[in-house]
Each structure stands twice: as structure tokens, then as C-alpha cells.
Amino acid sequence: MIENNRLKPCPFCGNSAASFRSSYNSLKEIYLVFVKCEVCHARTGYSYTNENPALNSYTSPAALRSQTFWNSRPFERADPDPDPNPGSIDDDQHDGDQAATDEAPNEE
């Protein structure tokens, strides 16, 4: 197990104790590489490789895929102060929209 500063904190518990892990599957003769939080035990899915990832300090393509999985945060926003009510209508706008819908359609 190698601790690595390339990994973001855990997306579930926020702890920075995440590390690369690997396991050997002797039936398929491949290594399973993943990232795991040492506190809440959340982990990525497996990436596969034929070479022992610990021998190259987890810089193999499989380890880099696991790092990408772990560091992906699809729910992060660039806006640090997001609108709590996205798509909401101001009262002034709402009154104007309501008035427009109360009118009869223009028939020709």
C-alpha cells in the first residue's frame, strides 16, 4: 500500500487517507488496481493490468485510471456560491407572467 498525494480526499467522509491498492487474481492472472479510503472504506472500481502495479509505484495506466476514477467529482461546481433555487422566478416576473396567461389568446 502506497500513500499518494495525487489523490483527492475521500468524496464521502472527506478524509485524506486514501491509497492505491492492488490484488492479484490468480484465476485470470491479472492484477486488480483500485483506490480505497482507509477510514470509511469507500473504493473505486477495478482497473486491470498484467504487471504488478506496486513495482512501478502505481504509475501504470491501470493505476492512473484508478486515480482518475477517485479524483472525479461530477457534483463539484465551479461556482463557490451556487443559487439555492436554480430556475426560480422572481415575484415581479411571476406576476407579469400570470397576467399574460390570464388574457384570452389572440384569434384571427
MMTF fields as JSON, N, C-alpha, C and O atoms, coordinates in Angstrom:
{
  "mmtfVersion": "1.0.0",
  "mmtfProducer": "UNKNOWN",
  "numBonds": 431,
  "numAtoms": 432,
  "numGroups": 108,
  "numChains": 1,
  "numModels": 1,
  "chainsPerModel": [1],
  "groupsPerChain": [108],
  "chainIdList": ["A"],
  "bondAtomList": [4, 2, 8, 6, 12, 10, 16, 14, 20, 18, 24, 22, 28, 26, 32, 30, 36, 34, 40, 38, 44, 42, 48, 46, 52, 50, 56, 54, 60, 58, 64, 62, 68, 66, 72, 70, 76, 74, 80, 78, 84, 82, 88, 86, 92, 90, 96, 94, 100, 98, 104, 102, 108, 106, 112, 110, 116, 114, 120, 118, 124, 122, 128, 126, 132, 130, 136, 134, 140, 138, 144, 142, 148, 146, 152, 150, 156, 154, 160, 158, 164, 162, 168, 166, 172, 170, 176, 174, 180, 178, 184, 182, 188, 186, 192, 190, 196, 194, 200, 198, 204, 202, 208, 206, 212, 210, 216, 214, 220, 218, 224, 222, 228, 226, 232, 230, 236, 234, 240, 238, 244, 242, 248, 246, 252, 250, 256, 254, 260, 258, 264, 262, 268, 266, 272, 270, 276, 274, 280, 278, 284, 282, 288, 286, 292, 290, 296, 294, 300, 298, 304, 302, 308, 306, 312, 310, 316, 314, 320, 318, 324, 322, 328, 326, 332, 330, 336, 334, 340, 338, 344, 342, 348, 346, 352, 350, 356, 354, 360, 358, 364, 362, 368, 366, 372, 370, 376, 374, 380, 378, 384, 382, 388, 386, 392, 390, 396, 394, 400, 398, 404, 402, 408, 406, 412, 410, 416, 414, 420, 418, 424, 422, 428, 426],
  "bondOrderList": [1, 1, 1, 1, 1, 1, 1, 1, 1, 1, 1, 1, 1, 1, 1, 1, 1, 1, 1, 1, 1, 1, 1, 1, 1, 1, 1, 1, 1, 1, 1, 1, 1, 1, 1, 1, 1, 1, 1, 1, 1, 1, 1, 1, 1, 1, 1, 1, 1, 1, 1, 1, 1, 1, 1, 1, 1, 1, 1, 1, 1, 1, 1, 1, 1, 1, 1, 1, 1, 1, 1, 1, 1, 1, 1, 1, 1, 1, 1, 1, 1, 1, 1, 1, 1, 1, 1, 1, 1, 1, 1, 1, 1, 1, 1, 1, 1, 1, 1, 1, 1, 1, 1, 1, 1, 1, 1],
  "groupList": [{"groupName": "MET", "atomNameList": ["N", "CA", "C", "O"], "elementList": ["N", "C", "C", "O"], "formalChargeList": [0, 0, 0, 0], "bondAtomList": [1, 0, 2, 1, 3, 2], "bondOrderList": [1, 1, 2], "singleLetterCode": "M", "chemCompType": "L-PEPTIDE LINKING"}, {"groupName": "ILE", "atomNameList": ["N", "CA", "C", "O"], "elementList": ["N", "C", "C", "O"], "formalChargeList": [0, 0, 0, 0], "bondAtomList": [1, 0, 2, 1, 3, 2], "bondOrderList": [1, 1, 2], "singleLetterCode": "I", "chemCompType": "L-PEPTIDE LINKING"}, {"groupName": "GLU", "atomNameList": ["N", "CA", "C", "O"], "elementList": ["N", "C", "C", "O"], "formalChargeList": [0, 0, 0, 0], "bondAtomList": [1, 0, 2, 1, 3, 2], "bondOrderList": [1, 1, 2], "singleLetterCode": "E", "chemCompType": "L-PEPTIDE LINKING"}, {"groupName": "ASN", "atomNameList": ["N", "CA", "C", "O"], "elementList": ["N", "C", "C", "O"], "formalChargeList": [0, 0, 0, 0], "bondAtomList": [1, 0, 2, 1, 3, 2], "bondOrderList": [1, 1, 2], "singleLetterCode": "N", "chemCompType": "L-PEPTIDE LINKING"}, {"groupName": "ARG", "atomNameList": ["N", "CA", "C", "O"], "elementList": ["N", "C", "C", "O"], "formalChargeList": [0, 0, 0, 0], "bondAtomList": [1, 0, 2, 1, 3, 2], "bondOrderList": [1, 1, 2], "singleLetterCode": "R", "chemCompType": "L-PEPTIDE LINKING"}, {"groupName": "LEU", "atomNameList": ["N", "CA", "C", "O"], "elementList": ["N", "C", "C", "O"], "formalChargeList": [0, 0, 0, 0], "bondAtomList": [1, 0, 2, 1, 3, 2], "bondOrderList": [1, 1, 2], "singleLetterCode": "L", "chemCompType": "L-PEPTIDE LINKING"}, {"groupName": "LYS", "atomNameList": ["N", "CA", "C", "O"], "elementList": ["N", "C", "C", "O"], "formalChargeList": [0, 0, 0, 0], "bondAtomList": [1, 0, 2, 1, 3, 2], "bondOrderList": [1, 1, 2], "singleLetterCode": "K", "chemCompType": "L-PEPTIDE LINKING"}, {"groupName": "PRO", "atomNameList": ["N", "CA", "C", "O"], "elementList": ["N", "C", "C", "O"], "formalChargeList": [0, 0, 0, 0], "bondAtomList": [1, 0, 2, 1, 3, 2], "bondOrderList": [1, 1, 2], "singleLetterCode": "P", "chemCompType": "L-PEPTIDE LINKING"}, {"groupName": "CYS", "atomNameList": ["N", "CA", "C", "O"], "elementList": ["N", "C", "C", "O"], "formalChargeList": [0, 0, 0, 0], "bondAtomList": [1, 0, 2, 1, 3, 2], "bondOrderList": [1, 1, 2], "singleLetterCode": "C", "chemCompType": "L-PEPTIDE LINKING"}, {"groupName": "PHE", "atomNameList": ["N", "CA", "C", "O"], "elementList": ["N", "C", "C", "O"], "formalChargeList": [0, 0, 0, 0], "bondAtomList": [1, 0, 2, 1, 3, 2], "bondOrderList": [1, 1, 2], "singleLetterCode": "F", "chemCompType": "L-PEPTIDE LINKING"}, {"groupName": "GLY", "atomNameList": ["N", "CA", "C", "O"], "elementList": ["N", "C", "C", "O"], "formalChargeList": [0, 0, 0, 0], "bondAtomList": [1, 0, 2, 1, 3, 2], "bondOrderList": [1, 1, 2], "singleLetterCode": "G", "chemCompType": "PEPTIDE LINKING"}, {"groupName": "SER", "atomNameList": ["N", "CA", "C", "O"], "elementList": ["N", "C", "C", "O"], "formalChargeList": [0, 0, 0, 0], "bondAtomList": [1, 0, 2, 1, 3, 2], "bondOrderList": [1, 1, 2], "singleLetterCode": "S", "chemCompType": "L-PEPTIDE LINKING"}, {"groupName": "ALA", "atomNameList": ["N", "CA", "C", "O"], "elementList": ["N", "C", "C", "O"], "formalChargeList": [0, 0, 0, 0], "bondAtomList": [1, 0, 2, 1, 3, 2], "bondOrderList": [1, 1, 2], "singleLetterCode": "A", "chemCompType": "L-PEPTIDE LINKING"}, {"groupName": "TYR", "atomNameList": ["N", "CA", "C", "O"], "elementList": ["N", "C", "C", "O"], "formalChargeList": [0, 0, 0, 0], "bondAtomList": [1, 0, 2, 1, 3, 2], "bondOrderList": [1, 1, 2], "singleLetterCode": "Y", "chemCompType": "L-PEPTIDE LINKING"}, {"groupName": "VAL", "atomNameList": ["N", "CA", "C", "O"], "elementList": ["N", "C", "C", "O"], "formalChargeList": [0, 0, 0, 0], "bondAtomList": [1, 0, 2, 1, 3, 2], "bondOrderList": [1, 1, 2], "singleLetterCode": "V", "chemCompType": "L-PEPTIDE LINKING"}, {"groupName": "HIS", "atomNameList": ["N", "CA", "C", "O"], "elementList": ["N", "C", "C", "O"], "formalChargeList": [0, 0, 0, 0], "bondAtomList": [1, 0, 2, 1, 3, 2], "bondOrderList": [1, 1, 2], "singleLetterCode": "H", "chemCompType": "L-PEPTIDE LINKING"}, {"groupName": "THR", "atomNameList": ["N", "CA", "C", "O"], "elementList": ["N", "C", "C", "O"], "formalChargeList": [0, 0, 0, 0], "bondAtomList": [1, 0, 2, 1, 3, 2], "bondOrderList": [1, 1, 2], "singleLetterCode": "T", "chemCompType": "L-PEPTIDE LINKING"}, {"groupName": "GLN", "atomNameList": ["N", "CA", "C", "O"], "elementList": ["N", "C", "C", "O"], "formalChargeList": [0, 0, 0, 0], "bondAtomList": [1, 0, 2, 1, 3, 2], "bondOrderList": [1, 1, 2], "singleLetterCode": "Q", "chemCompType": "L-PEPTIDE LINKING"}, {"groupName": "TRP", "atomNameList": ["N", "CA", "C", "O"], "elementList": ["N", "C", "C", "O"], "formalChargeList": [0, 0, 0, 0], "bondAtomList": [1, 0, 2, 1, 3, 2], "bondOrderList": [1, 1, 2], "singleLetterCode": "W", "chemCompType": "L-PEPTIDE LINKING"}, {"groupName": "ASP", "atomNameList": ["N", "CA", "C", "O"], "elementList": ["N", "C", "C", "O"], "formalChargeList": [0, 0, 0, 0], "bondAtomList": [1, 0, 2, 1, 3, 2], "bondOrderList": [1, 1, 2], "singleLetterCode": "D", "chemCompType": "L-PEPTIDE LINKING"}],
  "groupTypeList": [0, 1, 2, 3, 3, 4, 5, 6, 7, 8, 7, 9, 8, 10, 3, 11, 12, 12, 11, 9, 4, 11, 11, 13, 3, 11, 5, 6, 2, 1, 13, 5, 14, 9, 14, 6, 8, 2, 14, 8, 15, 12, 4, 16, 10, 13, 11, 13, 16, 3, 2, 3, 7, 12, 5, 3, 11, 13, 16, 11, 7, 12, 12, 5, 4, 11, 17, 16, 9, 18, 3, 11, 4, 7, 9, 2, 4, 12, 19, 7, 19, 7, 19, 7, 3, 7, 10, 11, 1, 19, 19, 19, 17, 15, 19, 10, 19, 17, 12, 12, 16, 19, 2, 12, 7, 3, 2, 2],
  "groupIdList": [1, 2, 3, 4, 5, 6, 7, 8, 9, 10, 11, 12, 13, 14, 15, 16, 17, 18, 19, 20, 21, 22, 23, 24, 25, 26, 27, 28, 29, 30, 31, 32, 33, 34, 35, 36, 37, 38, 39, 40, 41, 42, 43, 44, 45, 46, 47, 48, 49, 50, 51, 52, 53, 54, 55, 56, 57, 58, 59, 60, 61, 62, 63, 64, 65, 66, 67, 68, 69, 70, 71, 72, 73, 74, 75, 76, 77, 78, 79, 80, 81, 82, 83, 84, 85, 86, 87, 88, 89, 90, 91, 92, 93, 94, 95, 96, 97, 98, 99, 100, 101, 102, 103, 104, 105, 106, 107, 108],
  "secStructList": [7, 3, 3, 7, 6, 6, 1, 7, 7, 7, 6, 6, 6, 7, 7, 1, 7, 3, 3, 3, 3, 3, 3, 3, 3, 6, 6, 6, 6, 3, 3, 3, 3, 3, 3, 3, 3, 6, 6, 6, 7, 7, 5, 7, 7, 7, 3, 3, 3, 1, 1, 7, 4, 4, 4, 4, 6, 6, 7, 1, 2, 2, 2, 2, 2, 2, 2, 2, 2, 2, 2, 7, 7, 6, 6, 7, 7, 1, 7, 1, 1, 7, 7, 1, 1, 6, 6, 7, 7, 7, 2, 2, 2, 2, 2, 2, 2, 2, 2, 2, 2, 2, 1, 7, 7, 7, 7, 7],
  "xCoordList": [0.853, 0.0, 0.894, 1.792, 0.648, 1.438, 0.507, -0.457, 0.79, 0.034, 0.46, 1.619, -0.466, -0.097, -0.787, -1.993, -0.029, -0.612, -1.289, -1.801, -1.303, -2.015, -3.514, -4.288, -3.923, -5.325, -6.048, -5.521, -7.247, -8.079, -8.614, -8.592, -9.091, -9.725, -10.95, -11.498, -11.354, -12.497, -13.747, -14.03, -14.503, -15.707, -16.846, -17.843, -16.71, -17.783, -17.528, -18.411, -16.313, -16.026, -15.093, -14.945, -14.458, -13.582, -12.172, -11.344, -11.871, -10.554, -9.543, -9.893, -8.313, -7.284, -6.49, -5.438, -6.968, -6.255, -6.657, -7.039, -6.572, -6.853, -5.538, -4.524, -5.556, -4.329, -4.631, -5.744, -3.609, -3.711, -3.647, -2.923, -4.4, -4.381, -4.345, -4.749, -3.864, -3.922, -4.141, -3.803, -4.709, -4.981, -4.717, -5.022, -4.159, -3.855, -4.953, -5.31, -5.486, -6.488, -5.761, -5.424, -5.521, -4.722, -5.466, -4.83, -6.786, -7.532, -7.381, -7.241, -7.41, -7.283, -5.865, -5.559, -4.995, -3.607, -3.492, -2.732, -4.255, -4.209, -4.228, -4.648, -3.767, -3.828, -5.028, -5.309, -5.716, -6.832, -6.307, -5.792, -6.428, -5.919, -7.102, -8.031, -7.071, -8.147, -7.624, -6.515, -8.422, -8.105, -9.124, -10.312, -8.66, -9.546, -9.3, -8.156, -10.391, -10.303, -10.067, -10.789, -9.065, -8.721, -9.673, -9.658, -10.495, -11.396, -12.786, -13.262, -13.434, -14.807, -14.866, -15.938, -13.722, -13.582, -14.265, -14.492, -14.596, -15.101, -13.97, -12.8, -14.311, -13.265, -13.774, -14.977, -12.833, -13.181, -13.461, -13.263, -13.921, -13.992, -12.582, -11.616, -12.466, -11.158, -10.683, -11.468, -9.382, -8.686, -7.788, -7.316, -7.555, -6.835, -5.498, -5.359, -4.5, -3.176, -2.506, -2.819, -1.588, -0.847, 0.409, 0.995, 0.828, 2.048, 1.707, 0.7, 2.552, 2.346, 2.466, 3.548, 1.378, 1.414, 2.294, 2.744, 2.546, 3.384, 4.845, 5.599, 5.251, 6.639, 6.992, 8.153, 6.003, 6.28, 5.638, 5.281, 5.498, 4.97, 3.61, 3.314, 2.816, 1.449, 1.413, 0.623, 2.271, 2.252, 1.817, 1.881, 1.379, 0.919, -0.384, -1.052, -0.746, -2.03, -3.217, -4.165, -3.173, -4.271, -4.368, -5.468, -3.228, -3.228, -3.696, -4.421, -3.294, -3.73, -5.238, -5.89, -5.793, -7.258, -7.944, -8.941, -7.404, -7.986, -7.892, -8.822, -6.778, -6.609, -7.658, -8.262, -7.874, -8.874, -10.271, -11.053, -10.586, -11.892, -12.07, -13.107, -11.047, -11.127, -11.238, -12.018, -10.466, -10.421, -11.575, -11.748, -12.364, -13.513, -14.589, -14.971, -15.062, -16.124, -17.179, -17.186, -18.066, -19.038, -19.983, -20.613, -20.09, -21.005, -20.348, -21.029, -19.039, -18.373, -18.767, -18.904, -18.947, -19.307, -18.191, -17.481, -18.041, -17.043, -17.496, -16.662, -18.808, -19.375, -19.355, -20.073, -18.551, -18.479, -19.743, -19.938, -20.597, -21.829, -23.015, -23.564, -23.406, -24.462, -25.811, -26.073, -26.649, -28.004, -28.782, -28.886, -29.333, -30.052, -31.342, -31.856, -31.872, -33.109, -32.914, -33.447, -32.156, -31.925, -33.226, -34.064, -33.377, -34.575, -35.771, -36.872, -35.597, -36.726, -37.077, -36.236, -38.312, -38.808, -39.041, -39.627, -38.576, -38.835, -40.332, -41.047, -40.814, -42.24, -42.713, -43.819, -41.878, -42.26, -42.438, -43.39, -41.514, -41.631, -42.864, -43.568, -43.129, -44.254, -45.578, -46.454, -45.723, -46.961, -47.169, -48.287, -46.111, -46.221, -46.572, -47.371, -45.982, -46.275, -47.714, -48.389, -48.176, -49.547, -50.546, -51.551, -50.264, -51.157, -51.237, -52.302, -50.115, -50.084, -50.869, -51.446, -50.908, -51.646, -53.136, -53.933, -53.54, -54.959, -55.665, -56.888, -54.916, -55.517, -55.967, -55.357, -57.02, -57.506, -56.539, -55.942, -56.363, -55.479, -55.993, -57.2, -55.091, -55.425, -55.813, -54.966, -57.103, -57.585, -57.831, -58.387, -57.444, -57.654, -58.655, -58.959],
  "yCoordList": [-1.182, 0.0, 1.239, 1.362, 2.143, 3.368, 4.56, 4.702, 5.407, 6.646, 7.576, 7.564, 8.374, 9.202, 10.548, 10.617, 11.619, 12.954, 13.331, 14.444, 12.44, 12.693, 12.451, 12.758, 11.912, 11.565, 12.64, 13.151, 12.976, 13.927, 13.251, 12.024, 14.04, 13.445, 12.613, 12.779, 11.743, 10.871, 11.71, 12.641, 11.4, 12.174, 11.897, 12.619, 10.87, 10.514, 11.001, 11.589, 10.756, 11.162, 12.367, 12.961, 12.738, 13.903, 13.648, 14.558, 12.448, 12.142, 12.007, 11.581, 12.364, 12.292, 10.99, 10.883, 10.009, 8.739, 7.743, 6.613, 8.154, 7.255, 6.732, 7.43, 5.512, 4.933, 3.996, 3.491, 3.777, 2.791, 1.407, 1.184, 0.497, -0.893, -1.77, -1.346, -2.99, -3.954, -5.341, -5.625, -6.175, -7.548, -8.418, -8.02, -9.587, -10.467, -11.501, -12.178, -11.624, -12.643, -13.783, -13.679, -14.868, -15.969, -16.749, -17.362, -16.739, -17.448, -16.771, -17.442, -15.453, -14.711, -14.204, -13.659, -14.388, -13.949, -12.456, -12.056, -11.647, -10.198, -9.545, -10.144, -8.318, -7.522, -6.59, -6.001, -6.47, -5.541, -4.327, -4.466, -3.166, -1.942, -1.053, -0.901, -0.468, 0.418, 1.385, 1.221, 2.392, 3.347, 3.133, 2.955, 3.151, 2.886, 3.894, 4.246, 4.361, 5.218, 4.332, 3.36, 4.672, 3.865, 4.115, 3.362, 5.155, 5.492, 4.88, 4.113, 5.221, 4.737, 3.557, 2.998, 3.179, 2.016, 2.165, 1.17, 3.389, 3.609, 3.293, 3.478, 2.814, 2.498, 2.666, 2.735, 2.73, 2.799, 1.395, 0.409, 1.326, 0.043, -0.4, 0.315, -1.56, -2.109, -1.67, -1.549, -1.435, -1.329, -2.557, -3.043, -3.052, -4.315, -4.121, -3.289, -4.918, -4.877, -6.237, -6.985, -6.545, -7.809, -7.686, -8.697, -6.465, -6.24, -5.793, -5.124, -6.171, -5.785, -4.257, -3.716, -3.555, -2.096, -1.532, -0.391, -2.295, -1.81, -1.695, -0.922, -2.457, -2.416, -1.102, -0.695, -0.443, 0.833, 2.004, 3.016, 1.851, 2.915, 3.436, 4.626, 2.546, 2.887, 4.012, 4.949, 3.907, 4.871, 4.214, 4.839, 2.97, 2.253, 2.866, 3.596, 2.574, 3.06, 2.629, 3.395, 1.421, 0.96, 1.807, 2.156, 2.139, 2.978, 4.386, 5.0, 4.895, 6.234, 6.267, 7.273, 5.184, 5.11, 5.133, 5.829, 4.369, 4.362, 5.743, 6.185, 6.413, 7.774, 8.695, 9.505, 8.577, 9.408, 9.117, 10.039, 7.843, 7.485, 8.138, 8.739, 8.015, 8.533, 10.058, 10.62, 10.71, 12.166, 12.822, 14.037, 12.051, 12.617, 13.012, 12.228, 14.217, 14.71, 15.361, 16.584, 14.576, 15.15, 16.15, 16.951, 16.114, 17.01, 18.309, 19.177, 18.476, 19.723, 20.815, 20.575, 22.001, 23.142, 24.16, 24.291, 24.869, 25.93, 27.139, 27.892, 27.336, 28.462, 28.166, 27.269, 28.892, 28.585, 28.966, 28.501, 29.799, 30.205, 29.933, 30.862, 28.659, 28.339, 28.901, 29.071, 29.183, 29.659, 28.529, 27.445, 28.746, 27.668, 27.278, 26.181, 28.157, 27.864, 28.093, 29.054, 27.221, 27.45, 27.378, 26.509, 28.293, 28.301, 28.939, 28.888, 29.547, 30.172, 31.479, 32.096, 31.882, 33.106, 34.141, 33.842, 35.375, 36.459, 36.724, 36.429, 37.288, 37.597, 38.565, 38.421, 39.558, 40.523, 39.831, 40.106, 38.938, 38.206, 37.326, 37.224, 36.695, 35.774, 36.503, 36.004, 37.703, 38.464, 38.826, 38.741, 39.224, 39.575, 38.362, 38.465, 37.219, 36.008, 35.571, 35.102, 35.726, 35.323, 36.192, 35.698, 37.503, 38.41, 38.047, 38.112, 37.671, 37.308, 36.032, 35.879, 35.121, 33.871, 34.046, 33.22, 35.127, 35.365, 35.935, 35.842, 36.515, 37.095, 35.989, 34.922, 36.258, 35.301, 35.257, 36.28, 34.087, 34.002, 34.857, 34.992, 35.411, 36.267, 35.398, 34.734, 35.401, 34.583, 35.467, 36.555, 35.042, 35.835, 35.193, 35.723],
  "zCoordList": [0.0, 0.0, 0.0, 0.833, -0.925, -1.029, -0.875, -1.627, 0.089, 0.235, -0.89, -1.304, -1.383, -2.516, -2.433, -2.197, -2.627, -2.574, -3.888, -4.013, -4.862, -6.113, -5.955, -6.862, -4.832, -4.62, -3.82, -2.831, -4.251, -3.509, -2.241, -2.138, -1.284, -0.101, -0.505, -1.595, 0.372, 0.112, -0.159, 0.595, -1.219, -1.51, -0.532, -0.526, 0.283, 1.207, 2.626, 3.25, 3.142, 4.528, 4.606, 5.674, 3.486, 3.464, 3.965, 3.928, 4.43, 4.955, 3.82, 2.719, 4.085, 3.041, 3.105, 2.475, 3.845, 3.992, 2.904, 3.207, 1.654, 0.541, -0.006, 0.02, -0.496, -1.027, -2.184, -2.328, -3.005, -4.069, -3.441, -2.47, -3.997, -3.559, -4.794, -5.877, -4.634, -5.72, -5.138, -3.989, -5.959, -5.576, -6.803, -7.927, -6.589, -7.717, -7.863, -6.898, -9.063, -9.377, -10.079, -11.259, -9.353, -9.899, -10.981, -11.839, -10.959, -11.999, -13.361, -14.383, -13.365, -14.618, -14.851, -15.911, -13.847, -13.907, -14.231, -15.113, -13.507, -13.657, -12.279, -11.289, -12.248, -11.024, -11.105, -12.149, -10.004, -9.877, -9.123, -8.013, -9.696, -9.077, -8.72, -9.514, -7.534, -7.103, -6.057, -5.549, -5.739, -4.678, -3.573, -3.842, -2.334, -1.195, -0.085, 0.205, 0.539, 1.717, 2.937, 3.159, 3.71, 4.885, 6.058, 7.032, 5.977, 7.082, 6.87, 7.707, 5.753, 5.529, 4.559, 4.327, 3.994, 3.114, 1.758, 1.071, 1.367, 0.011, -0.95, -0.617, -2.147, -3.107, -4.525, -4.773, -5.442, -6.854, -7.358, -6.649, -8.584, -9.268, -9.619, -9.352, -10.209, -10.533, -11.912, -12.853, -12.006, -13.279, -13.347, -12.319, -14.537, -14.685, -15.379, -16.275, -14.94, -15.56, -15.393, -14.468, -16.292, -16.212, -15.362, -14.975, -15.068, -14.298, -12.881, -12.649, -11.954, -10.56, -10.448, -10.671, -10.11, -10.07, -8.957, -9.056, -7.912, -6.816, -7.237, -6.647, -8.253, -8.691, -9.376, -9.377, -9.954, -10.626, -9.879, -10.481, -8.569, -7.699, -8.155, -8.046, -8.652, -9.066, -10.097, -9.983, -11.095, -12.199, -13.501, -14.559, -13.438, -14.632, -15.139, -14.407, -16.384, -16.891, -16.023, -15.85, -15.482, -14.624, -13.361, -12.932, -12.763, -11.561, -11.896, -11.114, -13.034, -13.433, -13.694, -13.414, -14.224, -14.393, -13.025, -12.835, -12.082, -10.731, -10.09, -9.415, -10.303, -9.779, -10.393, -9.689, -11.692, -12.373, -11.835, -11.606, -11.634, -11.059, -9.694, -9.413, -8.846, -7.472, -7.452, -6.683, -8.29, -8.273, -9.012, -8.924, -9.733, -10.454, -9.456, -8.587, -9.594, -8.729, -9.61, -9.755, -10.197, -11.13, -10.472, -11.163, -9.153, -8.459, -8.027, -7.483, -8.25, -7.888, -8.864, -10.064, -8.345, -9.178, -9.148, -8.151, -10.23, -10.286, -9.478, -8.974, -9.348, -8.625, -7.126, -6.682, -6.32, -4.897, -4.124, -3.0, -4.707, -4.038, -4.977, -5.568, -5.114, -6.066, -5.629, -4.438, -6.6, -6.346, -5.673, -6.247, -4.472, -3.783, -4.492, -4.272, -5.338, -6.062, -7.558, -8.112, -8.212, -9.639, -10.416, -10.178, -11.336, -12.161, -11.481, -12.028, -10.296, -9.618, -10.316, -10.969, -10.17, -10.8, -9.718, -8.678, -9.967, -9.027, -8.98, -9.937, -7.855, -7.719, -8.796, -9.318, -9.133, -10.168, -11.52, -12.251, -11.836, -13.097, -13.084, -14.089, -11.965, -11.872, -12.097, -12.803, -11.484, -11.658, -13.121, -13.627, -13.798, -15.201, -16.052, -16.983, -15.737, -16.487, -16.249, -17.165, -15.022, -14.7, -15.444, -15.953, -15.507, -16.227, -17.7, -18.314, -18.247, -19.662, -19.917, -20.993, -18.968, -19.193, -18.939, -19.384, -18.215, -17.969, -19.202, -19.312, -20.112, -21.3, -22.251, -22.318, -22.965, -23.949, -25.114, -25.449, -25.749, -26.88, -28.039, -28.236, -28.776, -29.898, -31.071, -31.668, -31.408, -32.536, -33.724, -33.578, -34.864, -36.07, -36.963, -38.031]
}
